[in-house]
Amino acid sequence: MSDTTTILGYQGKDGLRLLGLSRIPRCAACSIFKALRKAYRSGTSLTEPLPPACDVECNYQYCAPLVTRFSPVQPG
């Protein structure tokens, strides 16, 4: 069995994570998701802090790997 990191690389895994997030209604409507999708498409890190999460109860459970990769400023 081969390692998915070897097959897909980070770009492929990030794309799959974004696809998964787009299927979760509260995540798809979130401004953080939109910022992460923009960063993924441009291939660069975010230069500004992440916008606030739309859902007050959000704990970044689903987008945390993308936040870590694309944002120099962690949510808090």
N, C-alpha and C positions, 0 to 999 in steps of 0.2 A: 504494500500500500504506500502510495507516495504522499508526501507532505503537501497540503494545499497552499502553503506559502510558496513553495517551489513552483507549483503549477500556475497559480494566479498572481503571485507577487502582491505587494501591498495595494497597488492600484486596483487590482481585480477584487480583492477582499473589501476594500473601501466601497467600491461600486456595489457589491452585493449587500453590504450593510446599509447603504443608502436606499437600495431597492426595498430591503426589508422595512426600514423606517417609513418609507413612503406608503406602506401597506397598513400602518398603524395610524388611524385617523387623528389622534391627538398629536402624534409626532409629525405627520405630514403637514399639519396646519401651523406648526411651531416655527417661530422666526429663527431659532437656532438651526433647525433642519435646513431652512432655506439658505442660511449663511454657510453651512457645511457643504451643501450641494454646490453652491457658487464656488467655494474654495476647491472642491474636487474637480469641477469642470475647468477651472482656470489652471489647476495644477500647482497652486501656490498656497502658502499658509495664510491665515487670516491676519491682517495687520491691525485690526481694531478689536477691542474686547467683544466677546459674544453678546448678542442682544439678550434680554431677559427671556426666560422660558414662558410660554403662554400659559402653561398649567402650573399653578402655584405649588402643587404637590409633586412636581417633577423632581426626580433625584438623578437624572441623567443616566439611568440604568441602561438604556438602549443605545444612546449615542455616545457614551463615554469613550469608546475606542477612537471614534472619529474626532471628538473634542480634543483628546490627547494628541492626536496626530496633526490636526490642522490649526490648533489655536495655541499661541504662546501664552495666553492668559487663561488660567483655569477658572471654571465657573465657581461661584462661591457666594 
